Each structure stands twice: as structure tokens, then as C-alpha cells.
Amino acid sequence: MATRSMGSKDQATILLNIFDGSRQPIGPGVKNLLVRIIDGNQKQLFSDFRNGSSFQFQIPFYDNFGDRYTVIGSADNYSQAGATPVNVQRTVPQSVDLMLLDKNATFQFGNARWSDLPQKYPETRSILARGAGTEADAQARYENLMEKDPATLACLWNLMTAMRDIDLPSGTPLTYLKQLIWEDVPDRNIFAPKQDRFYAYADKALVSQVQLAAQQNEFAPELDPATFHKGATSSYKQIQFGEANVQLTFHEGDTQIIDGTECIVVEPDIDYYKDLLAHALLEVLVNGLAGTLTDPRNVYVLRWIAGRRAGVPEFNPPYTIE
């Protein structure tokens, strides 16, 4: 690909940084790190191997839809990642941060030990502990999930972290959660935590808070929520990011009093896709046919990349994938 001087009026700059599942710059031992850059006209302008973790590219500036670039990174034994659209400008370099996961990496919960939660994550710890008979029961329940079903624990932390970072008119969605539901109740369409979602009791005020946020264009309502969420009465999806937005689905007919507060059931999950049609065709349908659930590893990568692109505080659940 031809390069031009930084001052040329018909060029733009992309600054690419590549990280691994520890949220640190990818190491020098990665083999065959391939970078591809495609413009908005679907013309591939760059495809070559690079060494390192940070790169600068000079690319054409068209002053039209051609400036909606796609940047893709891949490497041997690593999952591919990309960002699109990267809307370049003539005068301001655009930073793109990608995360590539080692295909042999596993969940590392060193920062999410039960003994660490009271000090580091007291709000989440209270939600996880409530309903257990004793402190020892709560710890055993949590550590059993860590040992036997780490993907589900990763999903819990993905959702808890993302909900903590959403500003509602008053508080965050995490503010309103009271108690996680740990066992299946099939006749009420409530289920134990899985690798793609959980169910919990929340202060019913959360519904009105999300409705207010929707009026401020922070969330969008989902039509006919019971189609994808059996028994649901309403559902709202965050629309802040291009990918990995939180969806809060409410089962308002299922109520319980917890610590004197009237609560309803909320079902949080994170979709890969912002577009509802893409979600229906590419995620729900494909996952349903394959018999698989949304992968918390993909959510971890997509939410982290989306946050970096949006310039918001880093998505930092207390685990890594290494």
C-alpha cells in the first residue's frame, strides 16, 4: 500500500494497538500477526504480517462513505478480532484497539476470589451472597461455580461489570439488584445462571429507571419480548455501543419482597449485535440451531473493544483470559 506524508490532504491515519486476553499489549512471541485494512468501498488496502503490538497506517481519505474502514487482526492460534466502521478523519488520527484471545487460554479468576469481594466488589458480593443459609454456604456456592462452570461465572462478571458501568437517571442497574436466582424454576420461566444470562430479583423501580433511560435514547425497547424471552413482560437493550450491549428483560408478574422491598425478576444478557435483525438471524438463530449459547469469551472481547472505541472507562471484570 502506498504511503503519503502526514500532511497530505487526501490521507488519514489509523493507530492500531493489539492486546491479549490479559488486557495488556500482545507479546512478541505471537506468530504470523496479520493485519488487514479494508475501506468503505470494500477494497482491501492492506494485508500483511507485522511484528509488535502498535502500528501506524496512512490510508486514503475520500471524504465520503469510503472513509468507513474495517480493521482486522489475526495470528496463529489466536481468535480473529476486528472493528468496523472506523470513521477516519483527515486531521485527527483514529485509534483502534483490538483484543486477540489465545485459543488455548482459560479463565483466570485470581482477582475474583470470594475473600476479596467484600472489599473490592461489596455490591456484587451482597447480591451473590443473599439467600444463602450461611456465609460458608454462600462461599461454597460461588467457589463451586468457579471450579465446575467457569464460563457461567465469567458471564456473571461480564454482566455485573457492564451493569455497574451503565448510568441510569438514579444509580446503575446493579444498584437495584437484590438477589441472584441460583436454581431452575421451569414453571415460572426462571433458571439458574448460564454462560449467557442470569435471573435475579431486583427492586421494581429498576423498570421505571430503564424506561426513563429509554426516553433519553440510552436504551431501546424490544417488541414482543416474550418471543425470545419466554414469560417476559418488557425488555430494553442498551444502544451505547456497536456491539455487546446489555439487554434487561423484565418478568414483572413474578414478585417477591426482599428486605422490605418489592422486587420483580430481571433477566440480563449481552447480545453480540446491536442491530435487531442481525441479532435474530446471526445470533439467536445460529446459536439455536447449533445448540450453543452466547460465549462469554466473545462478550469479553467485544465489550472491551467497544468500550475502548467509545472512549469510556475500560471494561474490567475481575478475571482475564490467559
GULO-227655 format. One record per residue (C-alpha): residue number from 1; residue in one letter; z, y, x. Coordinates in Angstrom, 1 decimal. Each point is the difference from the previous one (the first is absolute). Layout:
N
SITE:num:residuo:pz:py:px
SITE:NUM:A:Z:Y:X
...
! end
This chain:
322
SITE:num:residuo:pz:py:px
SITE:1:M:0.0:0.0:0.0
SITE:2:A:-0.9:3.4:1.4
SITE:3:T:2.8:2.4:0.6
SITE:4:R:0.0:3.8:-0.3
SITE:5:S:2.2:2.7:1.5
SITE:6:M:3.2:0.8:-1.9
SITE:7:G:-1.4:3.4:-1.0
SITE:8:S:-3.2:-1.2:-1.6
SITE:9:K:-0.3:1.1:-3.6
SITE:10:D:-1.6:-3.3:-1.1
SITE:11:Q:2.8:-2.3:1.1
SITE:12:A:3.5:-1.0:-1.0
SITE:13:T:2.8:-1.9:1.8
SITE:14:I:1.9:-3.1:-1.0
SITE:15:L:3.2:-0.8:1.9
SITE:16:L:0.7:-3.8:-0.5
SITE:17:N:3.4:-1.6:0.8
SITE:18:I:0.6:-3.7:-0.4
SITE:19:F:3.5:-1.5:-0.6
SITE:20:D:1.3:-3.5:-0.4
SITE:21:G:2.5:-1.5:-2.5
SITE:22:S:3.0:1.5:1.9
SITE:23:R:-1.4:3.4:-0.9
SITE:24:Q:-0.5:0.7:3.7
SITE:25:P:-3.3:0.6:1.8
SITE:26:I:-1.9:-3.2:0.5
SITE:27:G:0.6:-1.6:3.4
SITE:28:P:-2.5:-0.5:2.8
SITE:29:G:-0.1:-3.8:-0.4
SITE:30:V:-2.2:0.3:-3.1
SITE:31:K:-3.4:-1.6:0.5
SITE:32:N:-3.3:1.3:-1.3
SITE:33:L:1.2:3.0:-1.8
SITE:34:L:-3.0:1.0:-2.0
SITE:35:V:-0.4:3.5:-1.6
SITE:36:R:-2.6:0.7:-2.6
SITE:37:I:-0.8:3.4:-1.5
SITE:38:I:-2.3:0.4:-3.1
SITE:39:D:-1.0:3.3:-1.6
SITE:40:G:-0.1:0.8:-3.7
SITE:41:N:-3.7:-1.0:-0.1
SITE:42:Q:1.1:-3.5:1.0
SITE:43:K:-1.6:0.4:3.4
SITE:44:Q:1.9:-1.7:2.8
SITE:45:L:0.3:2.6:2.9
SITE:46:F:2.3:-1.9:2.3
SITE:47:S:0.9:-3.7:0.6
SITE:48:D:1.5:-0.9:3.4
SITE:49:F:2.9:-1.5:1.7
SITE:50:R:2.8:2.3:1.4
SITE:51:N:3.1:-0.4:2.2
SITE:52:G:3.1:1.9:-0.9
SITE:53:S:1.6:1.2:-3.2
SITE:54:S:-1.2:3.6:-0.4
SITE:55:F:-3.6:1.2:0.0
SITE:56:Q:-2.0:3.1:-0.8
SITE:57:F:-3.5:0.0:-1.6
SITE:58:Q:-2.5:2.7:-0.5
SITE:59:I:-2.0:-0.6:-3.1
SITE:60:P:-2.7:1.9:-2.0
SITE:61:F:1.2:2.6:-2.5
SITE:62:Y:-2.4:0.1:-3.0
SITE:63:D:1.8:2.5:-2.3
SITE:64:N:-0.6:-2.4:-2.9
SITE:65:F:1.0:-3.5:-1.2
SITE:66:G:-1.0:-1.4:3.4
SITE:67:D:3.3:1.3:1.3
SITE:68:R:1.9:-2.6:-1.9
SITE:69:Y:0.5:-2.4:2.9
SITE:70:T:1.3:-3.5:0.2
SITE:71:V:1.9:-1.2:3.1
SITE:72:I:0.7:-3.7:0.6
SITE:73:G:2.0:-1.7:2.8
SITE:74:S:0.2:-3.7:0.8
SITE:75:A:0.9:-2.3:2.9
SITE:76:D:0.2:-3.7:0.9
SITE:77:N:2.8:-1.7:-1.9
SITE:78:Y:0.9:3.3:-1.9
SITE:79:S:-0.7:0.9:-3.6
SITE:80:Q:-2.6:2.7:-0.6
SITE:81:A:1.0:3.4:-1.3
SITE:82:G:-1.8:3.1:-1.0
SITE:83:A:0.1:3.4:-1.6
SITE:84:T:-2.4:1.6:-2.5
SITE:85:P:-0.9:2.7:-0.8
SITE:86:V:0.8:1.9:3.1
SITE:87:N:-1.1:3.5:-1.0
SITE:88:V:-0.9:1.7:3.3
SITE:89:Q:-0.2:3.7:0.6
SITE:90:R:-2.0:2.0:2.5
SITE:91:T:3.0:1.9:1.5
SITE:92:V:3.0:-2.3:-0.5
SITE:93:P:0.2:-3.4:1.6
SITE:94:Q:0.9:-2.8:-2.5
SITE:95:S:2.7:-2.5:1.1
SITE:96:V:-0.3:-3.6:-1.1
SITE:97:D:2.8:-2.4:0.6
SITE:98:L:-0.7:-3.7:-0.6
SITE:99:M:2.3:-3.0:0.2
SITE:100:L:-1.2:-3.4:1.1
SITE:101:L:2.2:-3.0:-0.6
SITE:102:D:0.1:-3.0:2.3
SITE:103:K:-1.0:-3.0:-2.1
SITE:104:N:2.8:-2.0:1.5
SITE:105:A:2.7:2.7:-0.6
SITE:106:T:3.0:-0.7:-2.2
SITE:107:F:2.5:2.2:-1.9
SITE:108:Q:2.7:1.4:2.3
SITE:109:F:3.1:1.1:-2.0
SITE:110:G:2.2:1.1:3.0
SITE:111:N:0.6:3.3:-1.6
SITE:112:A:0.7:-1.4:-3.5
SITE:113:R:3.1:-2.2:0.6
SITE:114:W:2.4:-0.1:-2.9
SITE:115:S:2.8:1.5:2.2
SITE:116:D:-2.2:3.0:0.8
SITE:117:L:-0.8:0.9:-3.6
SITE:118:P:3.2:1.8:-1.0
SITE:119:Q:-0.5:2.6:2.7
SITE:120:K:-3.8:0.2:0.3
SITE:121:Y:-1.1:-0.7:-3.6
SITE:122:P:3.0:0.4:-2.3
SITE:123:E:-2.1:0.7:-3.2
SITE:124:T:-2.1:-3.1:0.5
SITE:125:R:3.0:-2.1:1.0
SITE:126:S:1.7:0.9:-3.3
SITE:127:I:-3.0:-1.1:-2.0
SITE:128:L:-0.3:-3.3:1.9
SITE:129:A:3.7:-0.8:-0.3
SITE:130:R:0.8:0.9:-3.6
SITE:131:G:0.3:-3.0:-2.3
SITE:132:A:1.2:-2.4:2.8
SITE:133:G:3.5:-1.6:-0.5
SITE:134:T:1.3:1.1:3.4
SITE:135:E:-1.2:1.8:3.1
SITE:136:A:-0.5:-3.4:1.6
SITE:137:D:-2.2:-1.1:-2.9
SITE:138:A:-2.1:3.1:0.4
SITE:139:Q:-0.4:-0.5:3.7
SITE:140:A:-0.9:-3.7:-0.4
SITE:141:R:-2.6:0.9:-2.7
SITE:142:Y:-1.6:2.6:2.2
SITE:143:E:0.0:-2.1:3.2
SITE:144:N:-1.3:-3.0:-1.8
SITE:145:L:-3.1:2.0:-1.0
SITE:146:M:-0.4:1.2:3.6
SITE:147:E:0.0:-3.5:1.3
SITE:148:K:-1.9:-1.9:-2.7
SITE:149:D:-2.4:2.7:-1.5
SITE:150:P:-0.5:2.8:2.5
SITE:151:A:-3.2:1.2:-1.8
SITE:152:T:2.0:0.7:-3.1
SITE:153:L:2.7:1.9:2.0
SITE:154:A:-2.8:2.0:1.6
SITE:155:C:-1.3:0.9:-3.4
SITE:156:L:3.4:1.1:-1.1
SITE:157:W:0.3:2.3:3.0
SITE:158:N:-3.6:1.3:-0.4
SITE:159:L:0.8:1.0:-3.6
SITE:160:M:3.5:1.3:0.7
SITE:161:T:-1.3:2.1:2.8
SITE:162:A:-3.0:1.4:-1.9
SITE:163:M:2.1:0.8:-3.1
SITE:164:R:2.6:1.8:2.2
SITE:165:D:-2.9:2.2:1.2
SITE:166:I:-1.2:1.1:-3.4
SITE:167:D:1.3:3.3:-1.2
SITE:168:L:0.6:0.2:-3.8
SITE:169:P:1.1:3.1:-1.8
SITE:170:S:3.5:-1.2:0.6
SITE:171:G:0.6:-2.5:2.8
SITE:172:T:-2.2:-3.0:0.9
SITE:173:P:-0.8:-3.2:-1.9
SITE:174:L:2.6:-1.7:2.3
SITE:175:T:2.7:2.4:-1.4
SITE:176:Y:-0.4:-1.7:-3.4
SITE:177:L:0.0:-3.7:1.0
SITE:178:K:3.3:-1.7:-0.8
SITE:179:Q:-0.4:-3.7:0.5
SITE:180:L:-2.6:-2.4:1.2
SITE:181:I:-0.8:-3.0:-2.2
SITE:182:W:0.3:-3.1:2.1
SITE:183:E:-0.9:-2.8:-2.4
SITE:184:D:-2.9:-0.9:-2.3
SITE:185:V:0.3:0.8:-3.7
SITE:186:P:-3.4:-1.2:-1.2
SITE:187:D:0.6:0.5:-3.7
SITE:188:R:0.6:3.7:0.7
SITE:189:N:-2.9:0.3:2.5
SITE:190:I:2.4:0.7:2.8
SITE:191:F:-0.1:-1.8:3.4
SITE:192:A:1.8:-0.3:3.3
SITE:193:P:-1.4:2.0:2.9
SITE:194:K:-3.4:-1.1:1.3
SITE:195:Q:-2.2:1.1:2.9
SITE:196:D:-1.8:2.6:-2.2
SITE:197:R:2.7:1.4:-2.3
SITE:198:F:3.5:-0.1:-1.3
SITE:199:Y:1.8:0.7:-3.2
SITE:200:A:3.2:2.1:-0.3
SITE:201:Y:2.2:1.9:-2.4
SITE:202:A:-0.4:3.8:0.2
SITE:203:D:1.5:2.9:-1.7
SITE:204:K:-2.2:0.7:-3.0
SITE:205:A:-0.3:3.6:1.2
SITE:206:L:-2.5:-1.3:2.6
SITE:207:V:-2.6:-0.3:-2.8
SITE:208:S:0.1:3.7:-0.9
SITE:209:Q:0.1:1.0:3.7
SITE:210:V:-3.2:-1.9:0.6
SITE:211:Q:-1.6:1.5:-3.1
SITE:212:L:0.8:3.5:1.3
SITE:213:A:-1.4:-1.0:3.4
SITE:214:A:-3.2:-1.1:-1.8
SITE:215:Q:-0.2:3.4:-1.7
SITE:216:Q:0.0:1.5:3.5
SITE:217:N:-2.8:-2.4:1.1
SITE:218:E:2.2:-2.1:2.3
SITE:219:F:-0.5:-3.1:-2.2
SITE:220:A:-2.6:-1.2:-2.4
SITE:221:P:0.7:-2.2:-3.1
SITE:222:E:-1.6:-3.4:-0.3
SITE:223:L:-1.6:-0.8:-3.3
SITE:224:D:1.1:-3.2:-1.7
SITE:225:P:2.6:-0.9:2.7
SITE:226:A:0.7:-3.4:-1.6
SITE:227:T:-3.4:-1.2:1.0
SITE:228:F:1.1:-0.4:3.6
SITE:229:H:3.8:0.1:-0.5
SITE:230:K:1.0:-2.2:-2.9
SITE:231:G:2.6:1.6:-2.2
SITE:232:A:-0.4:3.4:1.5
SITE:233:T:0.3:3.1:-2.2
SITE:234:S:-1.2:2.6:2.5
SITE:235:S:-1.3:0.2:3.6
SITE:236:Y:-0.7:2.8:2.4
SITE:237:K:-1.7:0.0:3.4
SITE:238:Q:0.6:2.4:2.8
SITE:239:I:-3.2:1.8:1.0
SITE:240:Q:1.0:1.7:3.2
SITE:241:F:-1.9:-2.3:2.4
SITE:242:G:-3.4:-1.6:0.2
SITE:243:E:1.6:-3.5:0.3
SITE:244:A:3.4:-1.7:-0.4
SITE:245:N:1.5:2.1:-2.8
SITE:246:V:3.1:-1.0:-1.8
SITE:247:Q:-0.3:-1.1:-3.7
SITE:248:L:3.0:0.1:-2.2
SITE:249:T:-0.2:-2.1:-3.1
SITE:250:F:2.6:0.2:-2.7
SITE:251:H:1.3:-2.6:-2.4
SITE:252:E:1.9:2.4:-2.2
SITE:253:G:1.0:-2.6:-2.7
SITE:254:D:2.2:-1.8:2.5
SITE:255:T:3.2:1.9:0.4
SITE:256:Q:3.4:-0.5:1.6
SITE:257:I:3.1:2.2:0.7
SITE:258:I:0.8:0.1:3.7
SITE:259:D:3.0:2.1:1.2
SITE:260:G:-0.1:1.9:-3.3
SITE:261:T:-3.7:0.9:0.3
SITE:262:E:-2.6:-1.2:-2.5
SITE:263:C:-2.7:-1.8:2.1
SITE:264:I:-3.4:-1.3:-0.7
SITE:265:V:-2.1:-2.4:2.2
SITE:266:V:-2.5:1.4:2.5
SITE:267:E:-2.6:-2.0:1.8
SITE:268:P:-1.1:1.7:3.2
SITE:269:D:-3.1:-1.2:2.0
SITE:270:I:-2.5:1.5:2.4
SITE:271:D:-3.7:-0.4:-0.5
SITE:272:Y:-2.5:0.0:2.8
SITE:273:Y:-2.5:2.3:-1.9
SITE:274:K:0.4:3.4:-1.6
SITE:275:D:-3.0:-0.5:-2.3
SITE:276:L:0.9:-2.0:-3.1
SITE:277:L:-3.4:-1.7:-0.2
SITE:278:A:0.2:-1.0:3.7
SITE:279:H:3.6:-1.2:-0.6
SITE:280:A:-1.1:-2.1:-3.0
SITE:281:L:-3.1:-1.5:1.6
SITE:282:L:0.9:-0.3:3.6
SITE:283:E:3.8:-0.6:0.0
SITE:284:V:1.2:-1.4:-3.3
SITE:285:L:-3.1:-2.2:-0.6
SITE:286:V:-0.4:-1.3:3.5
SITE:287:N:3.7:-0.6:0.5
SITE:288:G:0.2:-1.8:-3.4
SITE:289:L:-3.0:-2.2:0.8
SITE:290:A:1.3:-0.8:3.4
SITE:291:G:3.5:-0.7:-1.3
SITE:292:T:1.5:2.5:2.5
SITE:293:L:2.1:3.1:-0.2
SITE:294:T:-0.3:3.4:1.5
SITE:295:D:0.9:-0.4:3.7
SITE:296:P:2.9:2.1:1.2
SITE:297:R:-1.6:0.1:3.5
SITE:298:N:-3.0:1.8:-1.5
SITE:299:V:2.2:2.4:-2.0
SITE:300:Y:2.0:0.7:3.2
SITE:301:V:-3.2:1.0:1.9
SITE:302:L:-1.7:1.9:-2.8
SITE:303:R:3.1:2.0:-1.0
SITE:304:W:0.6:0.9:3.7
SITE:305:I:-3.6:1.1:0.5
SITE:306:A:-0.1:1.9:-3.3
SITE:307:G:3.2:1.9:0.9
SITE:308:R:-1.3:0.9:3.4
SITE:309:R:-3.2:1.3:-1.5
SITE:310:A:1.9:2.1:-2.6
SITE:311:G:2.3:1.5:2.6
SITE:312:V:3.2:-1.1:-1.7
SITE:313:P:3.1:-1.6:1.7
SITE:314:E:-0.9:-3.3:1.5
SITE:315:F:0.3:-3.1:-2.2
SITE:316:N:2.8:-1.8:1.9
SITE:317:P:1.5:-3.0:-1.7
SITE:318:P:2.8:-1.6:2.1
SITE:319:Y:-2.2:-2.8:1.2
SITE:320:T:-3.1:-0.4:2.2
SITE:321:I:-2.8:-2.6:0.3
SITE:322:E:-0.2:-1.3:3.5
! end
